[in-house]
């Protein structure tokens, strides 16, 4: 069974936004459960950046799998939707989110979702070229 490829709709972008936020939400809740009263230390900041990066790349890759159009634009839209979902979660969970954090998350989600889209395009071209080699005599 193959998936029909088309331009992703609102529901695919929204799903990508939620998927991109899953690693950082799990990480945040784990830290809050394990260290409820302690002040976060700098190593946790690096780990949270890695969680955002992982989420953005996976979401960009998976949403672009459904697309037959411009990969980079689709990756950027996925990153923006991930940012909007994160902004909604942050406004509920955190109070007084600084502008620096907001801009960092926006930049990370957009860049990593576009990187995931680029990885999908590269792997799709590689798989296509290998399938043509197998068919050719």
Secondary structure, DSSP 8 states (H G I E B T S, - for coil): ---------HHHHHHHHHHHHHHHHHHHHHHHHHSSSS---HHHHHHHHHHHHHHHHHHHHHHHHT-SS-HHHHHHHHHHHHHHHHHHHHHHH-SS--HHHHHHHHHHHHHHHHHHHHHHHHHHHHHHHHHHHHH--
